[in-house]
């Protein structure tokens, strides 16, 4: 009888221990996502300044600037990890096009506000990458715990679901920006 009570207590403690571990990982995922979100919002806030700076020097690149603004607005409005990653891929590509314009317009490279915005955006991109790596590591840990026995029994009982990784597509990372060289633009 005493052994049965002891075994029930040990099982209850194991369930509590596993449940608390799952909760801890879920909270870490939420926190890591919030860190990414903060950095992305910082990036969104810089983009209008960048577009305005470029607009003054690259007046013939209206479609490129509109593409950046459209990509920013879409990225700000999407929900969900997969949709957000896709929108961020589009935005990153559009931003690369803006920075490629600096090669086409040397006077733009000489503007201090443009170089400061570019440096700040590069810093934010590095922070986003770091936050994304941390988020993905926590998601990996949570998803592994959800799939492993015996924690999968607790996870299924308390409705813990796997999270989706926040990944940028390889194509978006490798794709070179398309820059038009209009002979009338200079």
C-alpha positions in Angstrom: 0.0 0.0 0.0 2.8 2.4 0.9 4.6 1.6 -2.3 1.5 2.3 -4.3 1.2 5.7 -2.7 4.9 6.4 -3.2 4.6 5.4 -6.9 1.6 7.6 -7.4 3.4 10.5 -5.8 6.5 9.9 -8.0 4.2 9.8 -11.1 2.5 13.0 -10.1 5.9 14.7 -9.5 7.1 13.5 -12.9 3.9 14.9 -14.6 4.4 18.3 -12.8 8.1 18.3 -13.7 7.4 17.6 -17.4 4.5 20.0 -17.6 6.6 22.8 -16.0 9.4 22.1 -18.5 7.0 22.4 -21.4 5.5 25.6 -20.0 9.0 27.0 -19.6 9.9 26.3 -23.2 6.6 27.7 -24.5 7.2 30.9 -22.6 10.8 31.1 -23.9 9.4 30.7 -27.5 7.0 33.5 -26.9 9.7 35.7 -25.4 12.1 34.9 -28.3 9.4 35.8 -30.8 8.7 39.1 -29.0 12.5 39.9 -29.4 12.3 39.2 -33.1 9.2 41.3 -33.3 10.8 44.3 -31.6 13.7 44.2 -34.0 11.5 44.0 -37.0 9.5 47.0 -35.8 12.7 48.9 -35.4 13.5 48.0 -39.0 10.0 49.0 -40.2 10.4 52.4 -38.5 13.7 53.1 -40.4 12.4 52.2 -43.8 10.3 55.4 -44.5 13.4 57.5 -43.6 15.5 55.4 -46.0 13.0 55.7 -48.8 12.7 59.5 -48.3 16.5 59.8 -48.4 16.8 57.8 -51.6 13.8 59.5 -53.2 15.7 62.8 -53.2 18.6 61.3 -55.1 17.1 58.5 -57.2 14.0 60.2 -58.5 13.8 57.8 -61.5 13.5 54.7 -59.3 9.9 55.2 -58.2 9.0 51.6 -58.8 11.9 50.3 -56.6 10.9 52.7 -53.8 7.2 51.7 -54.1 8.2 48.1 -53.9 10.0 48.7 -50.6 7.1 50.5 -49.1 4.6 47.8 -50.3 6.9 45.1 -48.9 7.2 46.9 -45.6 3.4 47.4 -45.3 2.8 43.7 -46.1 5.4 42.5 -43.6 3.9 44.7 -40.9 0.4 43.3 -41.4 0.9 39.5 -41.8 0.3 37.2 -38.9 1.9 33.8 -38.2 5.5 32.6 -38.4 5.4 31.2 -42.0 3.6 34.2 -43.5 5.9 36.6 -41.6 9.0 34.8 -42.8 7.8 35.0 -46.4 7.0 38.7 -46.1 10.4 39.3 -44.5 12.1 37.6 -47.4 10.3 39.9 -49.8 11.2 43.0 -47.7 14.8 41.9 -47.4 15.0 41.6 -51.2 13.5 45.0 -51.7 15.9 46.6 -49.2 18.8 45.0 -51.0 17.6 46.7 -54.2 17.6 50.1 -52.4 21.2 49.6 -51.2 22.2 48.5 -54.7 20.9 51.9 -55.9 23.8 53.5 -54.1 26.1 51.9 -56.6 24.1 53.5 -59.4 23.9 56.9 -57.7 27.3 57.8 -56.2 25.9 61.1 -54.8 23.6 58.9 -52.7 26.5 57.1 -51.1 28.0 60.4 -50.1 24.9 61.4 -48.1 25.6 61.0 -44.4 22.0 60.3 -43.5 21.9 57.5 -46.1 25.1 55.9 -44.7 23.8 56.2 -41.1 20.5 54.6 -42.0 22.3 51.9 -43.9 24.6 51.2 -40.9 21.6 51.2 -38.5 19.7 48.8 -40.7 22.7 46.5 -41.0 23.0 46.5 -37.2 19.3 45.7 -36.9 19.6 42.9 -39.5 22.4 41.3 -37.5 20.3 41.5 -34.3 17.3 40.0 -36.1 19.5 37.1 -37.3 20.7 36.5 -33.8 17.2 36.7 -32.3 16.0 34.3 -35.1 18.7 31.8 -34.3 17.7 31.9 -30.6 14.0 31.6 -31.4 14.7 28.6 -33.7 16.8 26.9 -31.0 14.1 27.3 -28.4 11.5 26.0 -31.0 13.7 23.0 -31.7 13.9 22.3 -27.9 10.2 22.6 -27.5 9.3 20.5 -30.5 11.8 17.9 -29.4 10.3 17.7 -26.0 6.8 17.6 -27.4 7.8 14.6 -29.6 9.7 12.6 -27.0 8.3 10.0 -24.7 7.0 10.4 -21.9 6.7 14.2 -22.3 4.6 13.7 -25.5 1.9 12.1 -23.3 1.8 15.3 -21.1 2.1 17.6 -24.2 -0.8 15.9 -25.9 -2.9 15.9 -22.7 -2.4 19.6 -22.2 -2.6 20.7 -25.8 1.0 21.7 -26.4 1.6 22.0 -30.1 4.9 22.2 -32.1 6.0 25.7 -33.2 7.1 26.6 -36.7 10.7 27.7 -37.3 11.3 31.3 -38.5 13.4 30.7 -41.5 14.4 32.8 -44.4 14.4 31.1 -47.8 17.7 30.2 -49.3 16.6 31.9 -52.5 16.0 35.2 -50.7 19.4 35.0 -49.0 21.3 34.3 -52.2 19.3 36.3 -54.7 21.1 39.3 -56.1 19.1 42.5 -56.2 17.8 43.5 -59.6 19.0 47.0 -60.4 18.0 48.8 -63.6 20.6 51.1 -65.1 18.5 53.8 -66.8 20.7 56.0 -68.9 18.3 58.9 -68.4 18.6 58.7 -64.6 21.9 60.4 -64.3 
